[in-house]
Amino acid sequence: MSNEKKYPMTILGKLEKEREMEQLIKINRPEIVARIKEARELGDLSENAEYHAAKEEQSILEGRIATINNMLRFVEIIDEKISLDDKAKLEAYLAEAQEKVAEYEAASVTAKENNAKEEAALLDEKVKLEKWYAEKVEELLATVEVDAEKKTSEVVTIGKTVTFVEVGEDDEESYTIVGSAEADPFEGKISNDSPIARGLLERKVGDVVKIATPGGDMEVKIIKIQ
């Protein structure tokens, strides 16, 4: 529907959400279901702490699955092209997934030799997940256009990385402005709904911007936009 909330994402951000969804459904969900089954077998559910903890985890997991599913239904890709840095990241993701396939396949063989059926079954699912992920990454590498020029943008928009300094200070700070679905401050990704992003959006290099933060107002000067 036209009035449904849109979730702006980069191409890599969408891939991350798709991978998380597969992980939750194919790996985490069966693990929790198995734990609930084991806890039930202990009897007396009213005082069974393991059972109630697993049920709570299941509720959180199902909520997260529903949230990601909604994001992916109403995703809005910010830019159909990727940078050279993004291409390098995808190549690293692919190599890591292929290494994990080999690692899990070897561990599965060992588990089967030891007659550890449940462990082997879980490892086999992890093999399937990594193979699926590798195929998704390979598809992106083969089909998505790479912008090799990496021109500096004139205006701050979602998907851009902004470097600025606080007026009166020397230390530079850089943040990539992304949709709320991708935000991760520990990786330098801030939501377009955050106070800093709202203050920077649509501004240009050289602009001095006043930003309202929980700690008080600050003035920053935009040094670079990529």
C-alpha positions in Angstrom: 0.0 0.0 0.0 1.2 3.5 -0.9 1.1 4.8 2.7 3.1 1.9 4.2 6.3 3.0 5.9 9.3 2.6 3.6 12.7 1.3 4.8 15.6 3.0 3.0 18.6 0.6 2.7 21.8 0.3 0.7 22.2 -2.9 -1.4 24.7 -4.3 1.2 22.3 -3.4 3.9 19.5 -5.3 2.3 21.8 -8.3 1.9 22.6 -8.2 5.6 18.9 -8.2 6.5 18.3 -11.2 4.1 21.1 -13.1 5.7 19.9 -12.4 9.2 16.4 -13.6 8.2 17.8 -16.9 6.9 19.9 -17.3 10.0 17.0 -16.8 12.3 14.6 -19.1 10.4 17.0 -21.9 9.4 19.3 -22.0 12.4 18.1 -20.1 15.5 14.4 -21.1 15.3 15.1 -24.9 15.2 17.6 -24.6 18.0 15.1 -22.9 20.3 12.3 -25.3 19.4 14.7 -28.2 20.3 15.5 -26.5 23.6 11.8 -26.1 24.4 11.2 -29.8 23.6 14.0 -30.8 25.9 12.8 -28.5 28.7 9.2 -29.9 28.4 10.6 -33.4 29.0 11.9 -32.3 32.4 8.2 -31.9 33.5 6.5 -29.4 35.8 6.5 -26.5 33.5 5.3 -24.0 36.2 8.7 -24.1 37.9 10.9 -25.0 34.8 13.2 -22.0 34.4 14.8 -23.5 31.2 11.4 -23.8 29.6 10.3 -20.3 30.4 13.7 -18.8 29.3 13.5 -20.7 26.0 9.9 -19.6 25.4 10.9 -15.9 26.1 13.8 -16.3 23.6 11.3 -17.8 21.1 9.0 -14.8 21.4 11.9 -12.3 20.9 13.1 -14.3 17.9 9.6 -14.4 16.2 9.2 -10.7 16.8 12.6 -10.1 15.1 11.6 -12.3 12.2 8.4 -10.3 11.7 10.2 -7.0 11.9 12.8 -8.0 9.3 10.1 -9.5 7.0 8.3 -6.2 7.1 11.5 -4.2 6.4 12.2 -6.4 3.3 8.6 -6.1 2.1 8.8 -2.4 2.0 12.5 -1.9 1.4 13.6 1.2 -0.7 17.0 0.8 -2.2 19.0 4.1 -1.8 21.4 3.6 -4.7 21.3 0.9 -7.4 25.1 1.1 -7.8 27.9 0.1 -5.4 31.3 1.6 -4.8 34.7 -0.1 -5.2 34.8 -0.4 -1.4 31.5 -2.2 -1.4 32.7 -4.5 -4.2 35.7 -5.4 -2.0 33.4 -6.1 0.9 31.3 -8.4 -1.2 34.3 -10.3 -2.3 35.4 -10.7 1.3 31.9 -11.9 2.3 32.1 -14.5 -0.5 35.5 -15.8 0.5 34.4 -16.0 4.2 31.2 -17.9 3.2 33.2 -20.3 1.1 35.6 -21.0 4.0 32.7 -21.6 6.4 31.1 -24.1 3.9 34.3 -26.1 3.9 34.7 -25.8 7.7 31.1 -26.9 8.4 31.2 -29.7 5.9 34.3 -31.2 7.6 32.8 -30.8 11.0 29.6 -32.5 9.8 31.5 -35.5 8.5 33.2 -35.9 11.9 29.9 -35.5 13.8 28.3 -38.3 11.6 31.3 -40.5 12.2 30.7 -40.0 16.0 27.0 -40.7 15.5 26.2 -37.2 16.8 23.1 -36.9 14.6 21.7 -33.6 16.0 25.0 -31.9 15.8 25.5 -33.1 12.2 22.0 -32.0 11.2 22.7 -28.5 12.6 26.0 -28.3 10.7 24.3 -29.4 7.5 21.9 -26.5 7.9 24.8 -24.1 8.4 26.4 -25.5 5.2 23.1 -24.7 3.3 23.0 -21.2 4.8 26.5 -20.3 3.8 26.0 -21.8 0.3 22.8 -19.7 -0.1 24.7 -16.6 1.1 27.6 -17.2 -1.3 25.2 -17.5 -4.2 23.5 -14.2 -3.2 26.8 -12.5 -3.0 28.0 -14.0 -6.4 24.7 -12.8 -8.0 25.3 -9.2 -6.7 28.9 -9.2 -7.9 27.7 -10.4 -11.3 24.8 -8.0 -11.8 25.2 -4.8 -9.8 26.9 -1.9 -11.4 30.1 -0.6 -9.7 30.7 3.2 -9.6 34.5 3.2 -9.9 34.8 7.0 -9.9 33.6 7.6 -6.3 32.9 11.2 -7.0 32.5 13.5 -4.0 28.8 14.3 -3.6 27.8 18.0 -3.4 24.9 17.4 -1.0 24.4 15.2 2.0 21.8 12.5 1.3 21.0 9.0 2.7 23.8 6.6 1.8 26.5 9.2 1.9 29.5 9.3 4.3 29.9 12.7 5.9 33.1 14.0 7.6 32.9 17.0 9.8 34.6 18.8 12.7 33.0 20.4 15.7 33.6 24.2 15.5 36.6 25.0 17.8 37.9 21.4 17.7 40.4 19.6 15.4 39.3 16.0 15.5 37.3 14.8 12.5 34.3 12.5 12.7 32.8 10.5 9.9 29.4 8.8 9.7 27.5 7.1 7.0 23.8 8.1 6.9 21.6 5.1 6.4 18.0 4.1 6.9 16.9 3.1 10.4 17.0 -0.6 9.5 20.7 -0.4 8.9 21.8 1.9 11.7 24.7 0.7 13.8 26.6 3.5 15.6 29.4 1.1 16.5 30.2 0.8 12.8 29.7 4.5 12.1 26.3 4.1 10.5 23.6 6.5 11.9 19.9 6.6 11.1 18.6 9.3 8.9 16.1 10.0 11.8 18.9 10.7 14.3 19.6 14.4 15.4 23.0 14.4 13.7 21.7 13.1 10.4 18.7 15.4 10.4 21.0 18.3 10.8 23.4 17.2 8.1 20.9 16.1 5.4 20.8 18.4 2.3 23.8 20.4 3.5 27.0 21.0 1.5 30.8 20.9 2.1 31.8 24.0 4.0 28.4 24.5 5.7 28.4 25.1 9.4 25.4 23.4 11.0 23.9 23.6 14.4 22.9 20.2 15.7 20.6 19.5 18.7 21.8 16.5 20.7 20.7 15.1 24.1 24.0 16.6 25.5 23.2 20.0 24.1 23.6 22.0 20.9 26.8 21.8 18.9 28.1 23.4 15.7 29.9 21.4 13.1 31.6 22.2 9.8 31.2 19.7 7.0 34.6 18.8 5.5 33.8 16.1 3.0 30.9 14.2 1.5 31.4 10.8 -0.2 
